[in-house]
């Protein structure tokens, strides 16, 4: 099974694992929005990203990019990547909710999909880049 998984391209693995990670993050985001109120959607986003980052790092490292480097250095690089990805997501979320008037739940799905493209590129070229 393991060999079959890694025969898939890293793009496919990223989509599958990233989809799982996005689902975890979205569930956290939605739960926080429902608990504290939809008007605190940026707070919900920050909490979701903070909590889901540990799951994302672990799954991306071992199931997508097969990172074999120093996990502390890779985690710091991932955090740097997430800052950029978070800023893209938060900015898009704000635009979608405040200016385009999209529901906070739908807006987060759209923002996540767009941010995922940037996240993939940053993970592949920076956080989990294999040095030869």
KAKALIN-V223789 format. One record per helix or strand of 2 or more residues. SS is the DSSP state (A for helix, B for strand). FROM is the first residue (numbers start at 1). LEN is the number of residues. If there is no record, write none. Layout:
((SS	FROM	LEN) (SS	FROM	LEN))
This chain:
((A	2	6) (A	10	27) (A	38	27) (A	71	29) (A	104	24))
